[in-house]
């Protein structure tokens, strides 16, 4: 019984460590895509503000929409490429829904600073745009990983791994013969 009772804690620690490492990798990938999206967002925001006469929040909404499109591609094909791909319509609908909530959070901060407090210089607009993006990013990370880019069920992951190993096992002897 001593052997059996010592195995689960080791498995639990290894499982916990594995989940933490996976979360760290996911956060890093999310951050890489998000960082690039942040640059797209701020560049488009400042370009629209500089080239047009649009009000600050309208320019920000345009920039956010462009960044949302950019981020979807990055999240789907880089950050969450190993996640369930079976329900793309559902995925895209949820992505757009949660992105819209993030858009409201992000631009709500900018709106409050600009029209509530009169902080509308280019520097102040960029600072509050950046702050809004930061707050909205926390919401987006949670919602995307929880609802949009769901992990494959464990059974499917095991079946995929087993089929891969089986396919590799049948190929190896053929290579040896050649």
FENNOR-V679691 format. One record per residue. N is the residue number from 1. SS is DSSP state (H for helix, E for strand, L for the rest). PHI is phi in degrees with one decimal (NA if undefined). BURIAL is + if it has 16 or more other C-alpha atoms within 10 Angstrom, else -. Layout:
# FENNOR-V679691
N_SS_PHI_BURIAL ; N_SS_PHI_BURIAL
This chain:
# FENNOR-V679691
1_L_NA_- ; 2_H_-61.3_- ; 3_H_-67.2_- ; 4_H_-66.1_- ; 5_H_-77.8_- ; 6_H_-84.7_- ; 7_H_-68.0_- ; 8_H_-59.9_- ; 9_H_-61.8_- ; 10_H_-64.0_- ; 11_H_-61.8_- ; 12_H_-63.7_- ; 13_H_-65.7_- ; 14_H_-63.7_- ; 15_H_-65.4_- ; 16_H_-66.0_- ; 17_H_-61.9_- ; 18_H_-62.0_- ; 19_H_-66.2_- ; 20_H_-66.7_- ; 21_H_-63.2_- ; 22_H_-64.0_- ; 23_H_-63.7_- ; 24_H_-62.7_- ; 25_H_-61.8_- ; 26_H_-63.2_+ ; 27_H_-62.9_- ; 28_H_-64.2_- ; 29_H_-65.9_+ ; 30_H_-59.2_+ ; 31_H_-64.7_+ ; 32_H_-64.6_+ ; 33_H_-66.0_+ ; 34_H_-62.8_+ ; 35_H_-63.4_- ; 36_H_-65.2_- ; 37_H_-63.4_+ ; 38_H_-60.8_+ ; 39_H_-62.0_- ; 40_H_-58.9_+ ; 41_H_-59.1_+ ; 42_H_-68.8_+ ; 43_H_-65.4_- ; 44_H_-64.6_+ ; 45_H_-56.5_+ ; 46_H_-70.9_+ ; 47_H_-64.6_- ; 48_H_-63.1_+ ; 49_H_-64.1_+ ; 50_H_-78.8_- ; 51_H_-94.7_- ; 52_L_-120.1_- ; 53_L_-104.0_- ; 54_L_-65.2_- ; 55_L_-66.1_- ; 56_H_-57.7_+ ; 57_H_-71.4_+ ; 58_H_-64.9_- ; 59_H_-61.4_+ ; 60_H_-66.3_+ ; 61_H_-63.8_+ ; 62_H_-60.6_- ; 63_H_-62.6_+ ; 64_H_-65.3_+ ; 65_H_-63.3_+ ; 66_H_-62.3_+ ; 67_H_-65.9_+ ; 68_H_-61.6_+ ; 69_H_-62.7_- ; 70_H_-59.8_+ ; 71_H_-66.9_+ ; 72_H_-58.5_+ ; 73_H_-61.0_- ; 74_H_-64.3_+ ; 75_H_-68.6_+ ; 76_H_-66.4_+ ; 77_H_-101.5_- ; 78_H_-128.9_+ ; 79_H_-64.1_+ ; 80_L_-114.6_+ ; 81_L_-65.4_- ; 82_L_-90.6_- ; 83_L_-86.8_+ ; 84_L_-53.3_+ ; 85_L_-114.8_+ ; 86_L_-73.8_- ; 87_L_-114.9_- ; 88_H_-62.4_- ; 89_H_-64.0_- ; 90_H_-61.9_- ; 91_H_-57.8_+ ; 92_H_-66.1_- ; 93_H_-62.1_- ; 94_H_-65.9_+ ; 95_H_-58.4_+ ; 96_H_-66.5_+ ; 97_H_-61.6_- ; 98_H_-69.2_+ ; 99_H_-66.0_+ ; 100_H_-64.2_+ ; 101_H_-63.1_- ; 102_H_-60.9_+ ; 103_H_-60.0_+ ; 104_H_-65.1_+ ; 105_H_-62.0_+ ; 106_H_-57.7_+ ; 107_H_-81.3_+ ; 108_H_-65.4_+ ; 109_H_-63.7_+ ; 110_H_-63.9_+ ; 111_H_-60.7_+ ; 112_H_-61.3_- ; 113_H_-65.8_+ ; 114_H_-73.3_+ ; 115_H_-97.7_- ; 116_H_-84.2_- ; 117_L_-116.0_- ; 118_L_75.4_- ; 119_L_-87.2_+ ; 120_L_-131.3_+ ; 121_L_-69.2_- ; 122_H_-56.1_- ; 123_H_-65.3_- ; 124_H_-62.2_- ; 125_H_-61.3_+ ; 126_H_-67.0_+ ; 127_H_-63.5_- ; 128_H_-75.9_+ ; 129_H_-63.7_+ ; 130_H_-62.3_+ ; 131_H_-62.4_+ ; 132_H_-62.0_+ ; 133_H_-61.4_+ ; 134_H_-60.8_+ ; 135_H_-66.1_- ; 136_H_-65.3_+ ; 137_H_-63.5_+ ; 138_H_-60.2_- ; 139_H_-63.5_+ ; 140_H_-63.7_+ ; 141_H_-57.2_+ ; 142_H_-61.1_- ; 143_H_-70.6_+ ; 144_H_-64.9_+ ; 145_H_-74.1_+ ; 146_H_-86.0_- ; 147_H_-115.2_- ; 148_H_-90.9_+ ; 149_L_-101.0_+ ; 150_L_-73.3_- ; 151_L_-69.4_- ; 152_L_-65.5_- ; 153_L_-59.3_- ; 154_H_-56.7_- ; 155_H_-59.7_- ; 156_H_-66.7_- ; 157_H_-63.0_- ; 158_H_-65.3_- ; 159_H_-62.1_- ; 160_H_-62.4_- ; 161_H_-63.9_- ; 162_H_-63.5_- ; 163_H_-65.4_- ; 164_H_-64.7_- ; 165_H_-64.4_- ; 166_H_-63.4_- ; 167_H_-63.2_- ; 168_H_-65.8_- ; 169_H_-64.3_- ; 170_H_-79.9_- ; 171_H_-79.5_- ; 172_H_-57.3_- ; 173_H_-63.4_- ; 174_H_-66.2_- ; 175_H_-66.2_- ; 176_H_-63.9_- ; 177_H_-73.0_- ; 178_L_-76.7_-
